[in-house]
Amino acid sequence: MKTYTYLAIVLLAFDAYALWVGIHPHVPESYRKYFIEHSITQEEFLQLYHDKAS
């Protein structure tokens, strides 16, 4: 029975971590604005992306 308890705790901890990462992704600002917030156009995203790559 202890094995199932430990397994449940590990799985819940993993799920909590996955939820935290999903809520607080570590992505560049241009990615966040274009893909997550949808607050810039494709042209603005490409300009920001190319500026960072250079």
C-alpha positions in Angstrom: 0.0 0.0 0.0 2.9 2.4 0.7 4.1 1.9 -2.9 0.8 3.2 -4.3 0.9 6.2 -1.9 4.5 7.1 -3.0 3.6 6.7 -6.6 0.5 8.9 -6.2 2.7 11.6 -4.6 5.3 11.5 -7.3 2.6 11.7 -10.0 0.8 14.6 -8.3 4.2 16.4 -7.9 4.9 15.9 -11.6 1.5 17.2 -12.6 1.9 20.2 -10.3 5.2 21.0 -12.0 3.8 20.6 -15.5 0.9 22.9 -14.6 3.4 25.5 -13.2 5.5 25.4 -16.4 2.4 25.6 -18.5 1.1 28.7 -16.7 4.6 30.4 -16.6 6.4 29.5 -19.8 10.0 30.7 -20.3 9.8 32.0 -23.9 11.2 35.1 -25.7 9.0 38.2 -25.5 8.4 38.1 -29.3 7.0 34.6 -29.0 4.9 35.5 -26.1 3.4 38.5 -27.8 2.6 36.7 -31.1 1.7 33.1 -30.1 0.3 33.5 -26.6 -1.1 37.0 -26.3 -1.8 37.6 -30.0 -1.0 41.3 -29.5 1.4 41.8 -32.6 1.1 41.0 -36.3 3.1 38.5 -38.2 5.3 41.2 -39.7 6.1 42.6 -36.2 6.9 39.2 -34.9 9.3 38.5 -37.8 10.9 41.9 -37.4 11.5 41.2 -33.6 12.7 37.6 -34.4 15.2 38.7 -37.0 16.4 41.6 -34.8 17.2 39.1 -32.0 18.8 36.6 -34.3 21.2 39.2 -35.7 
